[in-house]
Amino acid sequence: MFLEAPELEAESFDIHNVVWKFDVVAGTPTTQTLALESMFTVLDKIADSDLNYTTMRPVTWTAGSAGKFAAYQIELNPLDND
């Protein structure tokens, strides 16, 4: 899993929404087909949990010169920062 930096939405100088996203990545470029089962197991556990997420979408995750990986990006609902 890779946790992305949060998105901050602000009106004037007050931050109103903090949105976190994280990526579930499995395998290497040569083992992704075998690793998909592990990734889907993680996604099933997230879906069955109480995690306050809005979306799970397929994405391509790039790790520099290591190549591109199949991944899912999970976006959490904005956190209440009051």
Sequence and secondary structure as in RCSB ss.txt:
>XXXX:A:sequence
MFLEAPELEAESFDIHNVVWKFDVVAGTPTTQTLALESMFTVLDKIADSDLNYTTMRPVTWTAGSAGKFAAYQIE
LNPLDND
>XXXX:A:secstr
 EE   EEEEETTEEEEEE EEEEE S TTTHHHHHHHHHHHHHHHHHS   EEEEEEEEEE GGG EEEEEEEE
E  B   
